[in-house]
Amino acid sequence: MSICIIYDLMIKFLLPIAVFIAAVYGISYFWTNSDSKGKKMIALGLIIALITGISLTIYLIFD
């Protein structure tokens, strides 16, 4: 029973944090190596990723 509780906590809290850290690292790496058009695409992707990440985190917390 306690393994289920630990597993739920990992999915609800640690997974979104790990995804966020990976996204920040990836975006900063590609941001420094791109031109103006690439930066616009990265900004659009960042907006979509943030909305998705926030929605997923809220869903997992309240589920």
DRENKOLDO-327219 format. One record per residue (C-alpha): residue in three letters; z, x negated, y negated; residue number from 1. Coordinates in nm, 2 decimals. Layout:
DRENKOLDO-327219
<nuba residuo="ALA" Z="Z" X="X" Y="Y" num="NUM"/>
...
END
This chain:
DRENKOLDO-327219
<nuba residuo="MET" Z="0.00" X="0.00" Y="0.00" num="1"/>
<nuba residuo="SER" Z="0.08" X="-0.28" Y="-0.25" num="2"/>
<nuba residuo="ILE" Z="-0.25" X="-0.45" Y="-0.18" num="3"/>
<nuba residuo="CYS" Z="-0.43" X="-0.13" Y="-0.30" num="4"/>
<nuba residuo="ILE" Z="-0.22" X="-0.14" Y="-0.63" num="5"/>
<nuba residuo="ILE" Z="-0.31" X="-0.50" Y="-0.69" num="6"/>
<nuba residuo="TYR" Z="-0.68" X="-0.44" Y="-0.61" num="7"/>
<nuba residuo="ASP" Z="-0.68" X="-0.15" Y="-0.86" num="8"/>
<nuba residuo="LEU" Z="-0.52" X="-0.36" Y="-1.13" num="9"/>
<nuba residuo="MET" Z="-0.78" X="-0.64" Y="-1.07" num="10"/>
<nuba residuo="ILE" Z="-1.07" X="-0.40" Y="-1.11" num="11"/>
<nuba residuo="LYS" Z="-0.93" X="-0.21" Y="-1.40" num="12"/>
<nuba residuo="PHE" Z="-0.82" X="-0.50" Y="-1.61" num="13"/>
<nuba residuo="LEU" Z="-0.93" X="-0.84" Y="-1.49" num="14"/>
<nuba residuo="LEU" Z="-1.30" X="-0.76" Y="-1.42" num="15"/>
<nuba residuo="PRO" Z="-1.37" X="-0.63" Y="-1.78" num="16"/>
<nuba residuo="ILE" Z="-1.20" X="-0.94" Y="-1.92" num="17"/>
<nuba residuo="ALA" Z="-1.40" X="-1.18" Y="-1.70" num="18"/>
<nuba residuo="VAL" Z="-1.73" X="-1.00" Y="-1.79" num="19"/>
<nuba residuo="PHE" Z="-1.64" X="-1.02" Y="-2.16" num="20"/>
<nuba residuo="ILE" Z="-1.57" X="-1.39" Y="-2.15" num="21"/>
<nuba residuo="ALA" Z="-1.89" X="-1.46" Y="-1.96" num="22"/>
<nuba residuo="ALA" Z="-2.09" X="-1.25" Y="-2.21" num="23"/>
<nuba residuo="VAL" Z="-1.94" X="-1.44" Y="-2.51" num="24"/>
<nuba residuo="TYR" Z="-2.02" X="-1.78" Y="-2.35" num="25"/>
<nuba residuo="GLY" Z="-2.37" X="-1.68" Y="-2.26" num="26"/>
<nuba residuo="ILE" Z="-2.45" X="-1.53" Y="-2.60" num="27"/>
<nuba residuo="SER" Z="-2.32" X="-1.83" Y="-2.78" num="28"/>
<nuba residuo="TYR" Z="-2.52" X="-2.06" Y="-2.57" num="29"/>
<nuba residuo="PHE" Z="-2.85" X="-1.87" Y="-2.61" num="30"/>
<nuba residuo="TRP" Z="-2.78" X="-1.80" Y="-2.98" num="31"/>
<nuba residuo="THR" Z="-2.79" X="-2.17" Y="-3.06" num="32"/>
<nuba residuo="ASN" Z="-3.11" X="-2.23" Y="-2.87" num="33"/>
<nuba residuo="SER" Z="-3.32" X="-1.94" Y="-3.00" num="34"/>
<nuba residuo="ASP" Z="-3.54" X="-1.86" Y="-3.30" num="35"/>
<nuba residuo="SER" Z="-3.52" X="-1.57" Y="-3.54" num="36"/>
<nuba residuo="LYS" Z="-3.69" X="-1.32" Y="-3.30" num="37"/>
<nuba residuo="GLY" Z="-3.47" X="-1.43" Y="-3.01" num="38"/>
<nuba residuo="LYS" Z="-3.16" X="-1.38" Y="-3.23" num="39"/>
<nuba residuo="LYS" Z="-3.26" X="-1.03" Y="-3.31" num="40"/>
<nuba residuo="MET" Z="-3.30" X="-0.95" Y="-2.93" num="41"/>
<nuba residuo="ILE" Z="-2.96" X="-1.11" Y="-2.86" num="42"/>
<nuba residuo="ALA" Z="-2.80" X="-0.90" Y="-3.13" num="43"/>
<nuba residuo="LEU" Z="-2.95" X="-0.58" Y="-2.98" num="44"/>
<nuba residuo="GLY" Z="-2.84" X="-0.68" Y="-2.63" num="45"/>
<nuba residuo="LEU" Z="-2.49" X="-0.76" Y="-2.76" num="46"/>
<nuba residuo="ILE" Z="-2.46" X="-0.41" Y="-2.91" num="47"/>
<nuba residuo="ILE" Z="-2.57" X="-0.25" Y="-2.59" num="48"/>
<nuba residuo="ALA" Z="-2.34" X="-0.47" Y="-2.38" num="49"/>
<nuba residuo="LEU" Z="-2.04" X="-0.40" Y="-2.60" num="50"/>
<nuba residuo="ILE" Z="-2.09" X="-0.02" Y="-2.59" num="51"/>
<nuba residuo="THR" Z="-2.13" X="-0.04" Y="-2.21" num="52"/>
<nuba residuo="GLY" Z="-1.83" X="-0.26" Y="-2.17" num="53"/>
<nuba residuo="ILE" Z="-1.61" X="-0.05" Y="-2.38" num="54"/>
<nuba residuo="SER" Z="-1.72" X="0.27" Y="-2.21" num="55"/>
<nuba residuo="LEU" Z="-1.66" X="0.11" Y="-1.86" num="56"/>
<nuba residuo="THR" Z="-1.32" X="-0.01" Y="-1.96" num="57"/>
<nuba residuo="ILE" Z="-1.21" X="0.32" Y="-2.10" num="58"/>
<nuba residuo="TYR" Z="-1.34" X="0.50" Y="-1.78" num="59"/>
<nuba residuo="LEU" Z="-1.16" X="0.26" Y="-1.55" num="60"/>
<nuba residuo="ILE" Z="-0.83" X="0.28" Y="-1.74" num="61"/>
<nuba residuo="PHE" Z="-0.83" X="0.66" Y="-1.75" num="62"/>
<nuba residuo="ASP" Z="-0.97" X="0.71" Y="-1.40" num="63"/>
END
